[in-house]
Amino acid sequence: MMDKSKQGWPIALIVAAAFACFSSLSFSQQLKVQIVTEHLAPLQINVPNQPPSGAMVEIVERLLNDSEIEGEIKFYPWARAYQIAQQQANTLIFSIVRTPNREGKFHWLFPLVNDSVHLVRLKSRPELTISTLEQAKQYRIGVHRSDIIHQYLQAKGFTDDHNILLNSSYAAAWLALLERKVDYITANKFMWQAQQQTSHEAFQAVESALILDDLQQGHYLAASLNTSPIIIKKLQKALEKLKQSGQYLAILQKWQLAD
């Protein structure tokens, strides 16, 4: 008669193997994220009928590949992207500025670059020369809806429909300035670069009127609060390897973002 303990071994091995396969499959299914962003060259670039490009896009795609995490980058208006990243699990968002008000709303994975913000005016309007932000309250400033500069100006006493004109995109803000619908717009160096590439003539028509020294921006990759800790750890480890290999710096240099 066959030993019952030996008879049970094949069944036990089959069950264990099946459980391991199921666990592996379940684990891989968990490693999926949605990624939301907006067009902001050269960090992330959205051109119709072309795949996403830009410095941050390249870095995020490398991190996902090295982490074996599935995800597709999708472009939205910033207000919509910001809302999705706050409400939905396993969601990444970039490039998002880190501020005290936003600190507890996301997991902050890493900064790409730091930046400064300017009030920009037409060169043909020298009467708009100012030395303080307080002086700008008598004028209209075009800003991107729901971004950090909008919130910053509100905290400084500016109000919508009085001295703030909201725009759905950075391009719309530039157009409002060129058409004199606003007196100033707010712009960081990425907006400057994008405008220079889009229309050199329009770029030559504007200049910085004031640097907002207390609004230094760090552009981050962040994750929604209910993102799996496994996903966050894998992305952080992948980032370390990418930096150690020198490829992280190479991407920044390619897009002329390295210090």
C-alpha positions in Angstrom: 0.0 0.0 0.0 1.3 3.5 -0.9 2.2 5.8 2.0 -0.6 8.4 2.3 1.9 11.1 3.1 3.8 10.4 -0.1 0.5 10.1 -2.1 -0.4 13.7 -1.0 2.8 15.3 -2.1 2.0 15.7 -5.8 -1.3 17.3 -5.0 0.3 19.6 -2.5 2.9 20.7 -5.0 0.3 21.3 -7.7 -1.8 23.5 -5.2 1.3 25.4 -4.1 2.4 26.0 -7.7 -1.1 27.2 -8.7 -1.2 29.5 -5.7 2.2 31.0 -6.6 1.0 31.6 -10.2 -2.2 33.2 -9.0 -0.3 35.4 -6.5 2.2 36.4 -9.2 -0.7 37.3 -11.6 -2.6 39.2 -8.9 0.6 41.1 -8.0 1.3 42.1 -11.6 -2.3 43.3 -12.0 -1.8 45.6 -9.1 1.2 47.3 -10.7 -0.8 49.6 -13.0 -1.1 53.3 -12.8 -2.8 56.1 -14.6 -0.7 59.1 -15.3 -2.1 62.6 -15.8 -0.4 65.8 -17.0 -0.8 68.9 -19.1 1.1 70.3 -22.0 4.1 72.3 -20.7 7.1 72.2 -23.0 9.8 71.1 -22.6 8.8 69.0 -19.6 5.8 67.4 -21.3 4.7 68.0 -24.8 1.4 67.0 -26.4 1.3 67.2 -30.2 -1.8 65.7 -32.0 -1.1 62.3 -33.7 2.3 62.0 -32.0 3.4 60.2 -28.9 4.0 62.2 -25.7 7.5 63.7 -25.5 9.5 66.0 -23.2 12.0 65.6 -20.4 9.6 64.6 -17.7 7.8 62.2 -20.1 11.1 60.4 -20.9 12.0 60.1 -17.2 8.6 58.8 -16.2 8.5 56.3 -19.1 11.9 55.0 -18.1 10.8 54.7 -14.4 7.7 52.7 -15.4 9.7 50.4 -17.7 12.4 49.7 -15.1 9.8 49.2 -12.4 7.7 46.9 -14.6 4.7 49.1 -13.9 2.0 49.6 -16.6 0.7 53.1 -17.3 -0.3 55.5 -20.1 0.4 59.2 -20.0 -2.8 61.2 -20.7 -3.1 65.0 -21.2 -5.8 67.1 -19.6 -6.4 70.7 -18.8 -4.6 71.2 -15.5 -7.7 71.7 -13.3 -9.0 68.3 -14.5 -5.6 66.5 -14.1 -5.3 67.9 -10.6 -8.8 66.7 -9.7 -8.2 63.2 -11.0 -4.9 62.9 -9.1 -6.6 63.8 -5.8 -9.6 61.5 -6.2 -8.4 58.3 -7.9 -6.1 55.6 -6.6 -2.8 54.6 -8.2 -2.5 57.9 -10.1 0.7 59.8 -10.9 0.7 63.5 -11.8 3.4 65.7 -13.3 4.8 68.3 -13.4 3.3 69.6 -10.2 4.6 72.4 -8.0 5.1 71.4 -4.3 3.7 74.0 -1.9 2.7 73.9 1.8 -1.0 73.9 0.8 -0.5 70.8 -1.4 1.9 69.0 0.9 -0.6 66.6 2.5 -2.5 66.0 -0.7 0.0 63.8 -2.5 3.0 61.5 -2.2 5.9 63.6 -3.5 8.3 61.3 -5.4 11.0 63.6 -6.8 11.6 67.1 -8.2 12.8 67.6 -11.8 13.8 71.2 -11.8 13.4 74.4 -9.9 12.0 77.5 -11.5 11.2 81.2 -10.9 8.0 83.0 -11.9 7.8 86.4 -13.6 5.1 89.0 -14.3 5.4 89.6 -18.0 4.2 92.7 -20.0 4.5 94.0 -23.5 7.6 96.1 -24.2 5.3 98.6 -25.9 3.7 99.4 -22.5 6.4 101.1 -20.4 3.6 102.7 -18.2 3.3 99.2 -16.6 6.6 99.4 -14.9 6.3 98.2 -11.3 8.6 97.3 -8.4 6.2 95.4 -6.1 3.4 92.9 -6.5 1.1 95.3 -4.5 1.4 97.8 -7.3 0.1 95.3 -9.8 -3.3 95.1 -8.0 -4.5 98.1 -10.1 -4.0 96.0 -13.3 -5.3 92.8 -14.7 -3.2 89.7 -14.7 -3.8 86.7 -16.9 -3.3 83.3 -15.2 -3.8 79.7 -15.8 -6.9 78.4 -14.0 -6.3 76.4 -10.8 -2.6 76.4 -11.0 -0.3 77.4 -8.1 0.2 80.9 -9.4 -3.6 81.5 -9.4 -3.7 80.3 -5.8 -0.7 82.4 -4.9 -2.2 85.6 -6.2 -5.5 84.9 -4.5 -3.6 84.6 -1.2 -2.0 88.0 -1.9 -5.4 89.7 -2.2 -6.0 89.4 -5.9 -9.5 88.3 -6.9 -11.1 86.6 -10.0 -12.9 88.9 -12.4 -11.4 92.0 -10.8 -7.6 91.9 -11.3 -7.3 88.2 -12.3 -8.4 87.0 -15.7 -8.5 83.1 -15.8 -7.3 81.2 -18.9 -7.8 77.6 -19.8 -4.2 77.2 -21.0 -0.8 79.0 -21.1 -1.3 79.7 -24.8 -4.6 81.4 -24.1 -2.9 83.6 -21.5 -0.1 84.6 -24.0 -2.8 85.5 -26.6 -4.7 87.6 -24.0 -1.5 89.6 -23.3 -0.7 90.1 -27.0 -4.2 91.3 -27.6 -4.1 93.6 -24.6 -6.9 91.9 -22.8 -4.7 91.8 -19.8 -1.8 94.0 -18.6 0.4 91.1 -17.4 0.6 87.4 -17.4 2.6 85.1 -15.1 5.2 82.9 -16.8 8.0 80.6 -15.7 11.0 79.8 -17.9 9.3 76.9 -19.6 6.5 79.1 -20.8 9.1 81.6 -22.0 10.9 78.8 -23.9 7.6 77.5 -25.4 6.6 80.9 -26.5 10.0 81.6 -28.1 9.7 78.4 -30.2 6.0 79.0 -31.1 6.5 82.7 -32.2 9.8 84.4 -32.0 8.2 87.7 -33.0 5.7 87.5 -30.1 8.5 86.5 -27.8 10.5 89.6 -28.7 7.5 91.8 -27.9 7.4 91.0 -24.2 9.7 91.3 -21.2 9.7 90.6 -17.5 8.2 93.3 -15.3 8.7 91.7 -11.9 10.2 88.5 -10.5 8.1 86.9 -7.8 11.0 86.0 -5.5 8.9 84.2 -2.9 7.4 81.9 -5.5 10.2 79.5 -6.4 8.8 76.5 -8.1 9.9 72.9 -7.9 8.3 70.7 -10.6 7.6 67.2 -9.2 6.3 63.8 -10.0 3.7 63.0 -7.4 1.2 60.2 -6.6 -2.3 60.2 -5.2 -2.5 59.5 -1.5 -4.2 56.1 -2.1 -1.5 54.9 -4.4 0.0 51.5 -3.5 3.1 51.7 -1.4 4.6 49.0 -3.5 4.3 51.2 -6.6 5.9 54.2 -4.8 8.8 52.1 -3.6 9.5 50.6 -7.0 9.4 54.0 -8.6 11.8 55.4 -6.0 14.2 52.5 -6.5 14.1 52.9 -10.3 14.8 56.6 -9.9 18.0 55.8 -7.8 19.2 53.5 -10.5 18.4 55.9 -13.3 20.5 58.6 -11.5 23.4 56.3 -10.7 23.6 55.2 -14.3 23.9 58.8 -15.5 20.9 58.4 -17.8 18.8 60.8 -15.6 21.3 63.6 -16.2 21.6 62.7 -19.9 17.9 63.3 -20.3 18.1 66.7 -18.6 21.0 67.7 -20.8 19.2 66.5 -23.9 16.4 69.0 -23.1 18.8 71.7 -21.9 17.5 71.5 -18.3 20.7 70.5 -16.5 22.2 73.1 -14.2 
